Amino acid sequence: MRSVLIVGGDQIDGIKQVLSHHGVDHIHHWSGRKAGDGHKVIPQNTRLIVLITDWISHSFTYSIKRTAAKRGLKVIYTGNGAAQLQAKLEKIGNTLVDACRKTINHPFLLPH
């Protein structure tokens, strides 16, 4: 199962379509604005995190980044919009599975 966590954003239908096109089987979404979002645990089967930077605080972004690094998860930072995410995914590779295996030197991905 290829699973992605989207953090931030309200209207993410376009982003979900882009991810589905890239082979994602399951999508989790946290708005990043609810008080309890900061205490949630990243789902175990998550392979990639998409951070929509327009809609979350710096402290929440840092928390997600730190947790992802500890678990060896890749993070893509994008603005709110399917076109921005699509452009970043095209730079990374043809499928999301490839993105999860790219080297740590890619500018849109966090190191392990």
N, C-alpha and C positions, 0 to 999 in steps of 0.2 A: 504494500500500500504506500503510495506517495502522498504524504500529508503535509500541508502548509498551514502555518499560523499567520493570519493577517492581523496586525496591531495598528489601530487607528482607522479613521474614516467612518463615514456613515453609509453612504451610497456606494457599495462595493460590487454591485452586480457586474459591471464591466471588468473589474479586476478579477472576479471569479471566472468569468468567461475566458480571459487571457490565460489564467492558470490552468483551467480545464483543457484548453487547446494545447498546453505544454505538458499534458499527461498527469495532472494532479487528480488523485482519486477522492481526496477528502480535504475540506477546507474548514478550519476553525477561525473564528473572528472575535477579537476583543476590541471594543470601541476605544479603550484607553482613557475614557472619561468617567467611568463609574468608579466609585470609591473602592470597591472590591477588586478591580482589575489589577491593582498593584500587588495583590496577594495571591493571584492565580498561579498555578503551576503549568508550565508549558507541557502540553500533552506529550506522552512518551513517544508516540510514533511520528512526531514532527521531524521533517527533514530540512525545512527551510522556513525562515521567518521573513515576511514582507512587512517592513515598517513604513507606514504612511506618515511621513514626517510633518505634514501640514496640520495634523490633528491630534498630536500627543505632546505632552510636556517633555522638557529636557531630562528631568529626573526619571520619568518613566522610560524614556528611550535608553538612558544609561543602565537602568535596572535590567531591561530586556537584553541589551548588548552584553552585559556582564554574565547573565545567566546563560545566554546562547554560547558565549565563549567557553564557559565551564563545561558545557555539554557537547562542544564541538559542532554546533549548528551554524550554518551559513545564514547571513542576514543581507537582505537587499533593502536599501533605503530608496524610497521613491516618493514623489508628490502624489496627491490624490488624483488619479486618473489612469485609465486603462492604457492609453497611448504611451505614457511615461514608463509604465511597467513593461509593456511590450518592447519598447526600445532597449531597455536594460537587459531583458531576457534574451533578446536577439544578440546583444554583445557577448553575453555569457556563453550561449550555445543553443543548439537546436531543441533540446528537451530539458525539462526541469531536472530529470535524473542526472544529466550531464552537469548541470549547475551545481548539484550537490557534491559532485566529485572534482570540481575544478580546484586548481592550486590556490593556496592562501594569498597569492600575490595579486589576485584580481581586485580592481579598485572598488567593486560593489559588494564584496564579500568580506566577512570578518574572518580573521585567522582562527585556527583551532586553539 
